[in-house]
Amino acid sequence: MSIEKMSLVHIVGSMSNLDATLMKCCESELIHLENPSEFSAKGFHSLHEENPYTEVLQLAVDVMNYLSISPDYEDYSQITLSKEEIKTYLTNLKTQVIQTNNQLAQSKDNLVKHQQILEQLRHLQGLNLKFSDILASKSSVAHFGRLPVDSFLKLEYFSRNNFFFFDYDHDEQYYWGFYVVPNSNAKEVEQIFTSLYFEQIDVSEFADDTPQVEVSLLEQNISQIQEGIVGYEESLQTLTKTEQRKIKQVYCKIKTLNDTFAYRSYVNAVDDRFFLQGFVPTAKVTEFIALFDEIPQVICEQELVEKKSKCNPPVKLKTNWFFRPFEMFVKMYGLPSYHDFDPTSFIGFIYVVLFGIMFGDFGQGFLVTVGGALVWKYKKMPLGAIMSRCGISSMFFGFLYGSCFGFEGCFKPIFNAIGLGGIFPLHVLDPNTSTMLLIMSFGIGIVIILTAIGINTWLGFKKGDYGRAVFSNNGIAGIVFYGGIILAAVLMLVLDINLFHPIFILVVVILPLVLMFFHEPLGKWLGKKRKKYMQKKEEEEKFSAVNSAFEMFDVVLSYCTNTLSFLRVGGFILSHAALMLVVMTFAHMAGSFGSIFVIILGNAFVMALEGLIAGIQVLRLVYYETFSRFYESDGKEFNPARVIFKSEKK
């Protein structure tokens, strides 16, 4: 539950060794380079150069896209080609691939065209005349095509017009044939057939012989075209097979050179010297510095990061393996600053426990655990790992509730054997148990809220922000006010001890409220001499009694609403048990045969509905009732210099 300690590393060397230095930085993936504007030295200037490898990289990406080659990493140490040689190789390869692809595309288009014409001509094979004989007439016009069946039946309405329609084939939808019309009536008849949705077939390419002969020739042409398509595809497959490894090696080399060169934007230079700096995890500094021992005229030095320094180190969360998946929730809210603390384990613990309490069923928890583990294994989704951990918690609390797939009291013999049969399993829907669970929900909420306030108080003292630590509603004043009232209420209800006398009210209620009302000016006054930034804020911000009054109303109201929010924990325990009771009731009504299906479907429905809602509600409790009290998401993520080979998208 901590943040990785960082050290500021300075690298100085000769410009002739800059490329080798950047290459070491990318290969190590240990240094988060900083923008030179943040660490500018006198006399140094930043480098603004056009990347000479961008064009060649785009060539490599184009070739890989054309050949459907995945941009995976391939060892390129054996590639000795220069940039110009690589460019020539890729250009020739791209030209060859484009030509083959164009020929393949043209062949496929030609194949489709021939197949469509063949399909039409097959319907005209009843015609025993040559196309040339019909089309050769100078006094008449002939058009081949097809008419919809409905339109064919309407031809008799136009029988007075000077044309003849000869049909030679038909099916349920169309009649195939041709019509002949004198030149003098061609336009008028053409309009008639257009209105009848006549689809003309262009037979000008096949006007030499009969339809039977032309169909035979078309079939031969189609066969030749198909052979050509197979040849082009085999050519591309052979090219991919023979050149794939080399293409990947060339791509990886040029990608490395391109991305490495891009990091020159982080370099400051003067004369023949360069200056580079960034943050390295302190535990890896020795290993990182040793990388530059092989590069002459390059010096690498370490500088420890102190709280008083003006630099803003990046944040790399350092969480144990069990709670590491919950970093996803922290990053969704925003990373903490470098001098804060990593709340992942704290939040993960709350999430796992509350989810298990709200979704307590041993059998369903087991399925959630297995399902989450499979999602993590095959999809590498952090949500899968979170599900598996929440499933374990559900199994534990389901064991305490004695519930397994809705069957209550399953583990009663186990508890009897270990002498806890009088306590467990808990009968959730029993009125006494239900009341106890609701009270327990309040207790859990109070503990979590007080813990969050305590964390905020600690962070306030750590940063020297005494207004936040002492006088705010999430500081010592808030602990006294909220904790004191809760303590007095518990003593009154449980032990019949009344603490609400004048001194208690004055010290525990009125004084904290006054301090919270004036927490801004009091905090500035207390830390004015020790924090210069407080003086700056004092000049920019002025105390407003009206704003503080509204804030106090919101503070008191939030204490109540935040505590009541945890009532949903107990409510979900009862709702889950009630839903499973409904499922088991329906199963009993379905009989011995249908009960199995009802139980399976009912459990699936409850798991999908309750699991999703419980997960969302716990996340809400984490964000609004916990994070909001102490968390400041003003950190920047540790992003080391590196080359990502799969970043190019097809």
Secondary structure as UniProt FT lines:
FT   STRAND          2..3
FT   STRAND          6..14
FT   HELIX           15..17
FT   HELIX           18..28
FT   STRAND          32..33
FT   TURN            36..38
FT   TURN            42..43
FT   STRAND          45..46
FT   TURN            52..53
FT   HELIX           54..66
FT   TURN            67..68
FT   TURN            77..78
FT   HELIX           83..122
FT   TURN            123..126
FT   HELIX           131..135
FT   STRAND          140..148
FT   HELIX           149..153
FT   HELIX           155..158
FT   TURN            159..160
FT   STRAND          164..170
FT   STRAND          174..182
FT   HELIX           183..185
FT   HELIX           186..195
FT   TURN            196..197
FT   STRAND          199..201
FT   HELIX           204..206
FT   HELIX           211..262
FT   HELIX           263..266
FT   STRAND          268..270
FT   TURN            271..272
FT   STRAND          273..281
FT   HELIX           282..284
FT   HELIX           285..290
FT   HELIX           291..294
FT   TURN            296..297
FT   STRAND          298..304
FT   TURN            307..308
FT   STRAND          317..318
FT   TURN            321..323
FT   HELIX           324..326
FT   HELIX           327..333
FT   TURN            338..339
FT   HELIX           344..358
FT   HELIX           362..379
FT   HELIX           382..401
FT   STRAND          403..404
FT   TURN            405..406
FT   STRAND          407..408
FT   TURN            409..411
FT   HELIX           412..417
FT   TURN            418..419
FT   TURN            421..423
FT   TURN            428..429
FT   HELIX           431..463
FT   HELIX           467..471
FT   TURN            473..474
FT   HELIX           476..478
FT   HELIX           479..483
FT   HELIX           484..494
FT   HELIX           502..504
FT   HELIX           505..510
FT   HELIX           511..517
FT   HELIX           519..527
FT   TURN            528..530
FT   HELIX           532..540
FT   HELIX           545..565
FT   HELIX           567..620
FT   HELIX           621..627
FT   HELIX           628..630
FT   HELIX           645..647
//
